[in-house]
């Protein structure tokens, strides 16, 4: 038996970085008090989701890993509480800007950085203006409590991302997120689709999954997004074992026996029966043409 307790959180945004860091710390402490050992905060929690509009001034939000206030702050919290914290931040690296995660181990040490691989673009979600496609490749991290894989928001729509991390040995999958209404079409509600997609990743890979989203209405000029929360934790079969509502500041906590999960994963034989000799279309854009081929 190897029990690990995880937590998903959700909170409202705001433009004051210090206030948001303090709000995040409150949730981390609440989760830790309930026994959580690995705690997930939402995507880009330092401030409002600034990607609704293309504004050059917002590029100044980016910082290096060393200069980022959230990373510095939560390194001390991770060490104090002996918890693992994936910290989302806007990274400046040379002349490039990334949507990144810094993984803090339970002693406060920085295990490394993952840079968001898939960058969306659409009304209200103009991320290609702000972020360079990540160059880190998919990563898994051996933390004090478990080997974890982390994708960021749009990454969660790609089964290749989850499968890659599972193949690399991830025992738990984490997805910090910022998703809500579509400013150009109020009739679109992706909430259930968003959850089901990630539940499918958990089920297909037999790996528990933890997703954290933000809540509240954020406006930018003539645009507004209502972030629908609904953060959740799914077990290795894809079933939701904890779920938040669409509006409330929330901490969700659940314990998994990772030895039992591993036994269930082996029993299904999914990884035993993979046919990598047949998956060439996955390495093409159109299903036929290899890069550089005819």
Secondary structure, 3 states (H helix, E strand, C coil): CCEEEEEEEECECCCCHHHHHHHHHHHHHHHHHCCCCEEECCCCCCCCCHHHCCCHHHHHHCECCCCCHHHHHHHHHHHHHCCEEEEEEEEEECCEEEEEEEEECCCCCEEEEEECCCCCCECCECHHHHCCCCCCCCCEEECCCCEEEEEEHHHHHCHHHHHHHHHCCCCEEEEECCCECCCCCCCCCCHHHHHHHHHHHHHHHCCEEEEECCEEEEEECCEEEEEECCCEEECCCCCEEEECCCCCCEEEEEEEEHHHHHHHHHHHCCCCCCCHHHCHHHHECCCCCECCCC
